[in-house]
């Protein structure tokens, strides 16, 4: 079985209003989660960067290093995908990963306050 790590950039079958399509995403689930589950939690990436960004979005700075072909935005639209159906294409830079973690905190209150 494939094993992914937080910050990995993958291609998967993403949900879409017009039906599923293959698209990029960032693995946001932890290694502990992956040790006991066959799926991974991912946040979507989009090349539609002309939309207004909000606190849960991050315009990737180092997108070429992450294996992406276009300038992309992380959106905190979270879903799960079987790891067996995901393809690894790269890994986020440290600064992009830290920014995405900030977006996730802005999106989900995990009771740390």
KARAMO-V382780 format. One line per field, one symbol per residue. psi: psi as a letter, one per 40 degrees, with the letter a starting at -180 (. if undefined). burial: + if it has 24 or more other ideal C-beta (glycine too) atoms within 12 Angstrom, else -. A space follows every 50 residues. Layout:
psi->???
burial->???
This chain:
psi->iihiiheihihihiiideiiihiiihheiidddddeieiihihiiiegee ihiadeihhhdfdddeeieihihhhfhiiiihdeeihheaiiiddddddd dddddedhhefe.
burial->---+++++++++-+--------+++++++----+----++++++++---- -----+++++-++--+++---++++++++++-+--+--++-+---++-++ +-++---------
